[in-house]
Every structure is written in C-alpha cells, then in structure tokens.
C-alpha cells in the first residue's frame, strides 16, 4: 500500500481558519474548495458513506486520503 501524506492538526486548523476568512469575504466557492481539500476524518467519511452513499463522497471532491489509508483504497466500493 502506498504511503499517504498526512496533514498535521496545526495544518488542518490553519486551512480551516483560511477557509473561514474566505467565507467572511464572501468567497463561498473558495471556502468550499478549501474545506473539501482538508482530509476528512475516517469516521466521518464512513458515516457519510453509510448515510449519504459513496456517490456523495466520490462526486463531492472530498479529500478522502485518511479514510483510504485506514480502510484501504477500495473502501468506497465495498
């Protein structure tokens, strides 16, 4: 299995703060793009898959790197 680059908590918090700055400035698209680039925690990704379906995650442009590292590359198709 390929090694996944992880993002530190500080990096995630920094990106979240930048995303809220974009939202405050009225840039909803920038906010959405930046928040979706932050790795979704595996437990949230699995919950989203179970409640909204794999297509929601696949088509949503979410960063699922941490979920793939925990559950395997094919976890959305299982």
N, C-alpha and C positions, 0 to 999 in steps of 0.2 A: 504494500500500500504506500502511496506517495505521501511524503511528509507535508503536512498542512501548516502554512504560516499562520501563527496565531497573533491576535491583536491583544495588547495588554489592556487592563481595565482603564488605565490612565488614557490610553489612546482612544478607547471607546467613549469615555467621558468627554474628552476633548472634541471628538467628532460630533457628539450629541449637542454640546454647547454651541458649536459652529452651526449645526442644523437649526437650533432654535434662533440663532441670530438671523439666519436666512428667513425663517418664518416671520420673525418680528419685522423684517424689512419688506415683507410681502412677497417673498420668493417661495411660493408653495412648491413649485417644481423642483427647485434646488433643495428645499427641505426634504422632499420625498426621496429624491435621488440619493442624498447623503445618508438619510436614515436607513435606506434599504442596503447601503453598502457596508453598514456595520454588521458583523456576523450575528445572526440570530442564535440565541442560546438553544442548544439541542432540545431541551424540554419544551420550549415554546414552539419550535419547529415541528416536533412530534404532535403536540396538541393541535397546532394549525392543520397539520395533515389529517388528523382524525376528525376534526370538526368542520373544516372547510374543503378538504380534499387536496390531493397532490397537485392538481392543476392550478390551484390558487398560488401555491409556492413556486411552481415551475414558471407560470406566466407572469408572476408578480415582480420578478427581478430581484428577489431577496438574496442576500449573501448567506448561503447555507453551508459554508465551509466547516464550521464547527460541528454541525449535525452530521455532515458526511464523514468527518473524522471519527465521530463517536459511533455512528450507526452503519457506516460503510457507504460506498459510492452509489449503490443501488437501492438505498433505503426508501426512496420515494416510490419505487416500483414494486415493493413487497406488499 
